[in-house]
Amino acid sequence: MFIKILEIFTLVAGIFYVWLQIRQSRWTWPFDIVVSAASIVVFASGHIWASMVLNIYYLVMGVCGTIAWKKDAEKASEGALRLRKLPRKELLASILLLLVGSIGAYFILRALADPAPLLDGIVAVSSIVGTYWLLRSYLENWLLWIFSDLVSTILCLSQGMYWMSLMYTAYTAAAVIGWMHWKKQGEYII
């Protein structure tokens, strides 16, 4: 019962977190920490190991994001969304990481008896790259989140985590909105 309540909490707090993220609010990253802490417990209870470890990564990135976005806020016009251009080399390195990392994660997770090693591995690796791209304020982070959130929805549905799947469905819709909002309102600072 506690885990279901925590799933519902994660759903509500997570939707608020994404709303903050779309707005590029300074509160995005502190909410990330709260949602991640709750998600760690939920995924650990279901033995979804990569998603659990991923949320530990999110906790760390919550601290890094707070610092990075504060510095970037000083470089943009008042109220503007701060964007950076995704360098071609970084894009190619990210694609390679997504492919190799997902395959590697699959074999590790399968050895750990993860009930959905392929989906969990893809979600973990794409989310690591997506979070880094978000921290760097790349517009393209939203495209990666659309993909990752769709796979997360399927993963959670396959494991009977219906509240979490609802959260990831909402995240997918929010990522589409985020893409459009950042594209329209963004200002490149570098």
Order of alpha helices (4+ residues) and beta strands (2+ residues): alpha-alpha-alpha-beta-alpha-alpha-alpha-alpha-beta
